[in-house]
Amino acid sequence: MADSLRGILAIVCVFLFYKGTPQPGLEELRLKFSGGKGIERIETGLQVCDYLAGEPEELLAFSLALLSEARQKVPGTLLLARVYRQVSDGYYYNDSLRQSGEYLAGAVRLAGNLAPVDSLFTGSACNDLGIIYMDLGRRRESRDALEKAITFLGGTGDRESLADAFSNMGSLNYMEGKYEEAIFFYQQAFQIDQETGSIPRQSSSLNNLGRIYVDWGKYETGLDYYFRSVALLDTAADRPTLSVRYNNIGMVNQLMGRHREAIRWIERAKAIDEAEGLVLRLGTRWFNLATSRAALGDHRQAGECLLLAEKYGRETGQVPLLTKIHGGLGQHYLQQGNPTLALEHLQRSLAYAREGGSLTERAHSYDLLYRFHKSRGENDEALRYHELFTATRDSVFSLEVSGKVEELEVQYQTAGKEAEISRLEAENALQVREVAFRKKERNWAIAGLALMMLSLAGLYGLYHTVRKQKATLTRQNEELDRLNKTQNRLFGIISHDLRNATSAYQSSARVITHYLAKGEPGKLLPLAPEISKNAKVLSGMLDNLLHWSLLQMEGIEPEKELVQVKEETLKVVELMKEYAAGKSNEMIVQMGEETVWCDAGSFHLILRNLVSNALKFTSNGQVVLRTYRDNGTTTLEVADNGCGMDEATLTGLFASGMKEVRRGTDGERGTGLGLGLVAEHVARNRGSVTAESLPGKGTVIRVNLPSQER
């Protein structure tokens, strides 16, 4: 929805630019731009950008060059904000949403700081920014931007732009499952559309309302809105959109079990698509018809519809649709007593699901194959697909949990804002009391010097109390903020990494139960190394998590002593020997008798995480551990010839807390805390850590610690 809205806006802008009196051509504008100066040159550059809307790469290059010039010639102006917006458009049309959002946010900040504020430009930019954030999944920021858009546009006469902002806010609430809020905003948009008299916009708002009620399970109300939307489109003669509305009505009837009525409406949609040459839609229409005909028991026609759906889906390359179609064909042929064809189509469905990358579709394909083999009595294959189905479903569940954790983070941030407001209100109340007291003190001064001195003493006491209260409140707020951040980071680890680690044990338990029930314990022997490996991974994750949590709660104080580096290194090498051998890695120790002055437990953790990380990203290679001494410090160097990393990854390598987790060369996964722990423990022991890396060449990490007591 957001992409289509942005596309419509671009078309409208280009249309308005060309409308009316003849405009100069692109070459004429380029010539004028090359000879222009100052503000006129920047204005002409913006006109050139309008012409380049259909050439995304050229638009981006030109707008970036224009921005560099505008920053010098027109700093702090609305004209500069307009150039920022053109750069945002350039990135948007080149499918770089994140960078598009960054430049558009820059335009909003700049325009919002001007006096007076151009409400129309700022509101329109906030509306577009809300759409981009929605596409990026940054819903809280999307909500903030759309709220600002509604505020700014509400003070202008541009009612259609205000309706767009209301509609986008409705879409955001719909995506979050907040149906009542979504209905409120869509109704606001519909009222404005009625005022402006735009038939297509009214129809779109009614369709949005119908869709919400249908997803809410209120089918009759949803149908009523769909019918009202269709009635308006019949007058506007917008046949492609009318086809979508007809199909929507058919699908609601299908959900309600009224399949004959569903077929009637879907056939009407298909007839329009065929007449208008809308080939991309025909595969979906035939599939929807097949679903209703199968529900009515007309399996012959259902099969014919599925074959036609497959033909159009294959011609247009619609992978998600082909996943559903082949799944339907597999069920159809199984019911018709043709297991060979059924299995062929079910396997095709799985192949398309893997190609499309949707975990939900893949889980559905695994489930269909599980049911097929179970119905055939092929228990081994049935068990295999059931395990794949369960694992994929668990992955989908993990994503849902991550979304819920994100919602919890928003709630914590909101609570933090409310606490800040309360703190400011308390400060304000104290300041009011202080001012009142000073006024009273001045009045009493007229009565005599003694009363004045008494009042001053009281004022000093109150002032001292206020300062103590403010200092205490500040410390409490800082501690609360730190604890909230710690709790949020723990939520992220618990909801994803530890759940995935324990899922391996659940899977192993199911296999053990299965083979024990069959009386085949011998088949369990290959599981032992895998369970041992998973136990070590989980143990390492829990160890890192414990140390990290203690650090966050300030529960570790280093107990420094003189540590023999080579002795500790050989212990870690022995610990990692099995892991290294499993990946055909060689560990080489090149050390003398160097020592470091630090906490022994910290040094063991530092060394273990560095060696584990080097082995994780190296296969069939070497990990070399060496030391050398210089100016009272000992340098521990861990070098590997593994896959290395790019500059962006290297920059945030030692950042504290949660970050994106990179999988190892054998798909290993961790918590993303290890190197952050290394940096924190090194710092607590008065040391430093650096890293060098090249993609495909390997990585070198150096830790510098004091050689002796300081």
N, C-alpha and C positions, 0 to 999 in steps of 0.2 A: 504494500500500500504506500509506504514512504517513498520508494523508488518512483512509482508512478506519479505521485504528487510533485516530486522534484522535477521529473521530466515535463509535466504539464506546465510548471512554472517557467522552465526554460523556453518552451515553445511560445508561451504568452509573451515573455520578454522580447524574444526575437520578432514576434508579430507586431508588437507595439512599436518596435524600433523602425520597422519598415513602413508602418501604416502612415497615411497622410501624405505630406509633401515628399517628393523624391529625395532620397538620402544619397550622399556621396558614396562612390564605390570603394571597395577595399583598397585598391591601389592608390586611389586619390587620398584616402585617409592616411595610408602609410607615408605618402609623400608629405602630407600636411604635418604628420607626427615628426618626421625626420627634421623638418625645418622649424618646428614649434619650440616655444620656450615657456618655462614657468608653469603656471596653472593650466594655460591653454593646451600645452603639450600633454599634460597628464589627462585632461578631459578627452583629448583626441585619442590617447592610448586606451581609455575605457571604451570608446566607440569601436576601436579596432578589436578589442576583446569580444564585444557583442557579435561582430562579424565572424569571429573564429569559434563560435559555440559548437559548430559541427566538426571542428578539427581539434579533438581533445589534447593531443600532444603539443601541437603548435600553440594552442591557447595557454597551456601551462607554462611553456618556455617563455612566451611573450609576457604573460602576467607577472612572472617572477622577476623578469628584468625590469618591468614597469614599477614593481614594488620597491626594488632597490633604489630606483631613481626618486620615487615619491617620498621615501623616508627622508631623503636629504632636502627635497624642494618644498614639500608641504607637510612637515611633521605636525602631529597633534591636530589634524583637521578631519572633517567628514570625508573629504576627497580621499585621504589616505585610507580611511575605513572602507570606502568603496573599492579601492584597489585590493585590500585584504580580501574582500568578499569575492572578487574576480579570481584571485589565486585559489581560494577555497573551491570555487566552481571548477577550476582547472583540475585540481586533485580529484574532485568528485567524479567528473566525467572520465577520469583515468582510473576509476575504481580504487582510489586510495582514501577510504573513508576517514581513517584516523587523522591523516594530515589535513584533509579537508576540514574536519572539525576543529583542529588546532588553529588554522588561519581564520575560520569564521568566528571562533571564540575571541580571537584578537580583534576582529572588526567590531564585535559587540562591546568589548571592554573599551576600546577607543571611542566609539560613538556614545557610549553611556557616560563617559567622563566629560563630554563637551557641554557647554552652556550657551544657549539652550539645547536640550536633547532633541534630535530629530526622531520623533516617536515612530513615524512610519517606517523609516529605514531600520531603526533599532529593533522595533517589534517584528518586522519581516525577517531580519537576520536571526533573531532569537527563535522564531518559528522554524526556519530552516535548520538551525543548530539543534533544536529539539528532535527533528526528524533524523538527523545524522546520529545523535546519541542513541536514539531508539534502535536504529539499524545496528549500532555497535553493541547493543545490549546494556548500555550504561543508563539504566532507567531512572535512577535518582537524578542524575544530571539532566536527563531529558525532561523530567518533570519541572526542574528549576527553570530551564530555558523556556518551556511552554508557558509556565505561569508568568514569566516576564513578558513574553509575547502578548498574552492576553491583556496584561496591564497596559503595555505601551499602545497596542492597537485599539484598545477600548477608548483611548482619548483622541483617536483620529476619525476621519469620515470614511475610511476604507472598510466597509462592512464585510465584504467578501473575504478580505485577509483575516479579519477577526473570526469569521465563520471557519476558515481553514484552521486557525489556531485551536478553536473549540473542538473541531473534528479530530485533530491530531491528539489533543489531550484525551478525547474519548478512546482513540485507538490505543494509547498507552495504557489506560486503565483496563481496556479489554484484554490486552496482552498479559496484564498482571492478574486477571481473573476478578477484577473489581467491577462487576457488572452494573451495579446500581450507580456508581460514579460515572462509568462509561455512558450509561443511558442519559444521565443528566447533561453531560457535555455534548453528546450527539443531538439531544433535543434543543440545546442552545444554538447549535449550528443550524438545525432545521428551521428554527424560528427566524433566524437572520436570512436564510435562503428564501423563506416565504416573503419576507419584507422586500428583498431585492428582486423577487420574481423570476429567479433562475430555475427553470424546470429541471435541467440535468442535475444541478446541485441538490435540489429538493429530493429527487429520486435517489441520489447517492446516499443522502442522510437517512432516508427511510430504509434503504437496503442495509445500512450499517446497524440501525436499530433492530431490524429483523434478524440479522445474524447474531446479535447478542442474545436476544430472547431464545433463539433456537439452541445456542450453545448452553444457555442457562436451563434448558429442558422445558421451556414454556413454548411448545411448538405452535399452538393455535395463535398466540399473540405474535410470534415471529411470522407466521403465514400472513396474518393481517397486514403487517408492515410490508412484506414482500408484494402482496397484491396491490397495495397503495403505490408502491414504487413502480410496479409494472404499468398501472393506469396512467401515471405521469409520462412514462417513456413511450407509451402508445401514442400520446399526443406529440411527442418530440421526434418520433420516427427514428430513434437511435437503435437500429436493429442489432449491431454487435453487442451492445450492452444489454439489450432486451433478451438476447439469447442467454446471457449469464443469469439474469433474473429468472427466466423460465426454468433453467436447470436448478437454481436454488430452490424453487417451489417444488420441483420434482424430488429433490433430495430430502426435503423436510417430510414430504409424504412417504418417502421410503423409510425414514426413521420412525414414522408413526405406524408402519406396517400396511399402508394403503398403497400397495404396489401397482395396481391398475391405474390409479390416478397419477402415481409417480411416472409410469411409462408414458402417459399422455403428455405430461409437461416436458419430459426429457426429449421426446420425439419432436415437440415443437422447437425446442432449443437446437436440436440437431438439424432440423430443416433449415433454420436460419443460417447456421454455420456452413452448411453445404452450399446454400445460395450465395453467401458472401465470400466463399472460398477460404474460410477460417479452418485450415487443415489441422492446426495444432490442437484444436479443441475436439476434433472428431473421435480420437482415441478414447478420451475421457467419457464422451457421450455414450459410445458403444459399450464401454465397461459398466457405466451406471445402468444402462438398459439390461445388460446381462445379469447384474445383481438382482434386479427386480424380477426378471423372468425366471431365474433360478428359484427365487423365493416362492413364486407361484407354481412351481413344479414343472414348468415348461423347459426341460433340460435341453431339448434339441435346439430351440431358438436361443437359449442362453449360450450354448456352445458356439453357435454361428456368430452371435454378438461378440463373444470373447475373441474369436479368430479375426474378426474385422477390427476390433480394438487393438489386437496385437499387430496387425498390418499397419495401422496408422501410427501406433506408438513406435514401431521399428523405423518407419520412414522418417519420422520427425525426431528420433533419438531421445525420447522422453524416458530416461532411466527409471525414475521413481514409479511412473505409470506402468512400465514394463514389469517391474517387480510385482505389482499387484495383479496384473493381467496373467502372468505365468503362474502365480499362486492360485488364481481362480481356475485356470485351465487344468492345473494339477488336480484340484479338488473335483472338477467336472469329470475328467477321465477316470478318476478313481471311483466315482459314483457310477460311471457307465461300465465299470468292470474291465478297464484297460490299464492295469498297473504299470506297464512299460511306459506308455505315453505319460501317465500321471507322474512317474518319477522323473522323467526327462524334463517336464515343465517345472516341477518343484525345484529341481537343481538349477534350471535357468533362472528361476525367481531368486534363488540364493545368490547366484553369480551377479545378477543386476543389483541386488541389495548391497553386496560388497562393493560393487563399482560406485554406487551412489553414496556410500559412506554413512547412511542413516542407521544408527544402532537399533532404533525401534523397528524399522523394516527388516533388518537382519534377524532380530529376535523372532519376529513373526515367521520368517522363512524357516528358521531352525525349528520352531514349534510345529509348522506344517509337516516338515520332514520327520520329526519325532512321531507325530500322529500316524503318518503313512506307514512307517516301519513297524510301529506298534500294532496297527491293524493287520499287518502281514505276518505278525509273530516273529519278526526279525529283531530280537531283543537287544543284541549287541549294538546294532546300528541305532536302534531307538534310544538306548542309554547314551550313546555318544552324542546324538543330536540334542537330547534332553539336557545334558551337561553344558553343551554350547549355548542352548537357549537360556539356561539358568545364569551362566556367566555373563552373557550379553545383557540379560535383564538386570543383573546386579550393577553393571556398568551404567545403564540408564538410570537406575535408582541412585547411584552415586552422584550423577549429574544433577538429579532433582534435589538431593540433599545439599549439594554445593549451592544451588539456587536458594534453598531455605536458609543456609548459613549466611548468604549474601543479604537476605532480608533481615536476619538478626543483626548483621553489621549496620544496616541502615537504621534499625531501631536503636542500636547503641549510639550511633551518631546523633539521632534525633534527641535521645535522652541527654546527651552531652550538651546539645544546643540549649535544651530547656534548663539544664543546670547552670549554664553560663548566663542565661537570662535572669534566673533567680539570683545569681551572684551579683549581677549588675544592679538589679532592683534593690538588693540589700545594701550595696554600696551607696546607691542614690539616697536611700532612706537615712543612712548614717550621715551623708553629706547635708541633707535637709535639716537633720537634728543639730548638726554642728553650726550651720548658718543661723538657725533660730536662736541657738544659745548665745552666739556672738552678738546678735541684735539685742537680746535681753541684757547681756552684760554691759553694752554701751549705755542702755537706759539707766541701769543701776549706777553707773559711774557718776551720774549727775548727783546722786544722793550722798556720795562721799568716797574718800580715798579707801577707807577700810572695806566698804562693800565691793569696791572695784577690785581690790587685791584678792578678796575672797572669790569673786567671780572668775578672776584670772586663774586662780588655783584650781577651781572646779573645771574650767575650760581645759587646762593642761591635762588633768586627769582623764577627762572624756576623750581628748585627742589621743592620749597615749593608749587608752582602751581601744579606740577605733583602729589605730595602727596595728595593734596586736591581733584584733579580730580579722582585719584585712589580710595580714600576713598568714594567719592560720588558715583562712579560707582559700588563699592562693595555693598553699602547700597541699591542702586537701584536694583541690581541683586537679592539680598536677598529678598527684598520686592516683586519683580516680581515672584520669585520662590514660596514664601508663598501664594501670591494671586492665582497663577496657581493651586497650590494644593487645595486651598479652593474651587476654581471654579470646579475642577474635582470632588471633593467630593459632591458638590451640584448637578452636573450632575447626579451622581449615584443615589442620593435620588429622584430627580425629575423624572428620566426616569423609575424608578421601583416602589418605595413605594407609592408616591403620586398618580401615575397613577392607581395603583391597588386599592387604597382607593377610588378614584373617580369613578372607574368602578362599585362599589357597588351602587352608586347613579344612574348611567346610567341604571343598571339592574332594580332598583326599579322604575325608570321613565317609562321604557317599560311596566312593569307590571301594573302600575297605568293607563297608557294610554289604555292598553288592556281592563281592567275591567270597566273603565269609558265609553269606546266605547260600551261595551256590556250592559251598564246600571246596573252594579252590584257593586256599591260603597261599599257595606257592606263587600265585600271580601278583601277590602284594609285595614281593621282594624288591622289584624296581622302584617302588614308592619310597623306600627308606632313604636313599640319597636325596631325593627331591624334598622330603619332609625335613631332613637335616639342613639342607640348603635354605629352605624357607624359614626354619627356626633361627638360623644365623642371621638372615636378613632382618627378621622381625626383632631379634635381640639387639642388633645394631641400631635399628630405627628407634626402639624404646630407650636404648642407652643415650643416643643423641637427644631424644626428646626430653629425657630426665635432666640431662646436663643443661640443655637450653632453658627449660622451665625454671631450674634453680637459679640460673643466671638472671632470668627476667625478674624473679622474685628476690634477687640480691641475696641468694642463699649460699653462695660459694665465696669463701675467702681463701686465697692461695696460701698454702703453707710451704714456703720455699726451702729448698735444700739443694745440695750439689748433686746433680744427676749425671750418670755416665751415659753419654749419648749412644755409643755403640752397643752397650749392654741392653738398653731399652729397645733399640732398633732391632736387634736379633730376636727379642721376644715377639715384636709385632710381625716380623717376617715369618716366624714359626706359626703365628696365629693365622696369617694370611696365605700360608703355603698351599693349602688345599684349594682355596679360591683361585690363586694364580695358576695352579696346574690345570684346573678346569677350563681355563681360557688360553692355555698354552703360552703363558707369560713367564718370563725369567726375571727374578728379582736379584739385583746385584748390589752388594754393600761395599762401599769404598770409604772406610773411616779409620781414623786413628784413635787416640785416647782422649778426645775432646770432651769437655764437660759444659753443662749449662746450669745457671742458678735460677731455678723455677720450681713450681709445684710439680711433684712427680706424677700425680694423677692427670694434671693438665697436659704435661708433656706426652704422656701415653695417649691421651685422647687426640692431641694434635697430630701425632705421628700416625695413629691408626686411621684417622679420617683422610690424611693426605695419601697414604699408601692405598687405602680402599678406593679412593677417588681415581687414582692413577690406574689401578687395575680395572676399574669399572669401564673406563673409556679406552682400553687397550686390549687388543686381541692378537695373539701370535707375535708378541713384541717383548720389549724390555722395560723394566722400571728400575732406575738406578738411584740409590740413596748414598749421598756423600756429605762430608762435613769439611769445613775449614774455619780457621780462626783469624780475626783481624781486629785490632784496636780494642781489645777487651770484650769482644762479642764472638759468639760461635754461630756460624751459618749452617743450617740444615737445608740441604737441597734434595728435592724429590723430582726426578725428571722421567718422562715417559715418551715413547714414540708412537702414541695412540692417535686418535682422530682429531685432537686439538679443538680449538673453538674460535669463533669470530670475535671481532673487536667489541661488538655490543654485549655479548655474553661475558667477555673478560672484564668489562667495565663494572658490572654488578656482581662479580664473582664472590666477593667477601661481604656482601650486604647482609646486615643482621636480619634474621627472621625469615618469613615465608617468601619464596620466589618460585618462578616456573621451574618445574623439575625436568631435567634432561635424562632421557633413558640411556643406559650404557650400551656397549656394542652388542651385548647379548640380550638387550631388552630390560636390563636390571632397572629397578626403580627405587628411589629413596624418599626422604622427607623434604629434601631441599634445605636442610638445616646444617649439614656437615661443615661446609667451608665457612659459613657464618659463625659456627661454634669455634672453629680454628682461630678466626680473626679475634673473637672476643676473649678467648683464653690467652692468646698471644699478647693482647693489649693489657690484660690483667697481670701478666708477668713481665711488664715493661719491655716488650719486644715489638717487632714489626714483621709484616708479611707482604711479599710481592709475588707477582705471577707474570710469565711471558708465555705466549702461545701463538701458533699458526695453524689454521685449518689443514688437516691432513698430515701435519708434521709432528705434532705432539705438544706437550706442555711442560714447563719448568716452574715449580713453586719453591720460593726461598723463605725460610723463617729465621730471623735474627733474634737471638736471646743473649742476655749477659752471660759471660763465661764463668764469672765468680760473683760472690756476694758484694753488693754495692752499699 
